[in-house]
């Protein structure tokens, strides 16, 4: 019987039928403040309750169970670093419960409603998923009239507002931006003149991320830090790094997945819409795109330091634009700008032995660099992936791993030619470059 060849990752291009070439664009935040915006650094005010929250107003989940850990460890590509957990007692709040008008503070809907001034009400509650390194909470539904604010507070004075929560949520709901602790306080600030505007929301889930599932930066094998000399020898590496993001999202299957994505310039090249390219096998639905979180500038402070750049940027949420399982691409439009470089792209053919480059986040680690040669006549092919449909590349520097999927591959001119699916066959030493190919379409 013919041996089955397994495919771990592949490089696929999304512009198979196009012959367009689009150049890269870079935004200067100092000059183009109207084109690119980041989350405000001004923390919101915390309004203390008159007495401590009670057990019924605090939503605490225990440490991960053995079954949950087995579930995380069973994921491969995309890999998982956490799970989505249902709250034991979901919060369902509505201002139609209006007996607050006769009291300064009451317990309601799994939290505390406090009249902090004559003109302001605040709903306060607490969430904890014990020993998590990161958490996010999920609003399954909600209506937030203009002027109502949703604020989150946690360890080390970490506090922020969720400006996305304005108006009525759609059927996909909303995941809050990551909090880097196992707990958070949530406050919904309601001006009194909004009381009759049907302020309501339901919070039903919490994500629990455990960093033990991210590989140790010290265990490098043949991984190459994207801030070291091999990467820096590539002319377009600076822009490529700035356009690339570490992606995580709550999957439809109840895990928190990891992949990589790259910002693309559109053909108009004037409005800096944050289109981001990744892989279809990472995610392919609007539910997943809604919870997508992209971390830009997520690289080391210097070559092999293993220390994350403290100025990385988080962008929360996206809209699905297009996806295709046959060519393994997903294209989304992020809800905010992230990196300030938008990569050019080309659908023209690539000559044999052309040097190609990629940066990505294997296992969710800090950004890594990968160099390879395009091979128009590979020594072998993978079942179902003929050279008429897919291009093959031979690695010469660096390597990929689960979590690298979706990372862009560029030509010597720095133009995107596709996105990573993986290598073939998969049961090989990734540092023995003669034993496998990376593939892209």
Beta strands, then each sheet from edge to edge (+ up, - down):
strand 1: 11-12
strand 2: 21-22
strand 3: 25-26
strand 4: 58-61
strand 5: 80-94
strand 6: 105-108
strand 7: 111-117
strand 8: 120-129
strand 9: 134-144
strand 10: 149-153
strand 11: 159-161
strand 12: 167-168
strand 13: 174-175
strand 14: 183-191
strand 15: 200-209
strand 16: 224-225
strand 17: 244-250
strand 18: 255-264
strand 19: 275-278
strand 20: 293-296
strand 21: 313-316
strand 22: 318-324
strand 23: 329-334
strand 24: 341-342
strand 25: 345-346
strand 26: 355-360
strand 27: 368-375
strand 28: 391-397
strand 29: 408-410
strand 30: 416-420
strand 31: 422-424
strand 32: 437-440
sheet 1: 1+ 30- 29+ 26- 27+ 16-
sheet 2: 1+ 30- 29+ 26- 27+ 28- 32+ 31-
sheet 3: 2+ 25-
sheet 4: 3+ 24-
sheet 5: 4+ 8+ 7- 6+
sheet 6: 4+ 8+ 14- 10+ 11-
sheet 7: 12+ 9- 15+ 5- 18+ 17- 20+ 21-
sheet 8: 12+ 9- 15+ 5- 18+ 19- 23+ 22-
sheet 9: 12+ 9- 13+
end
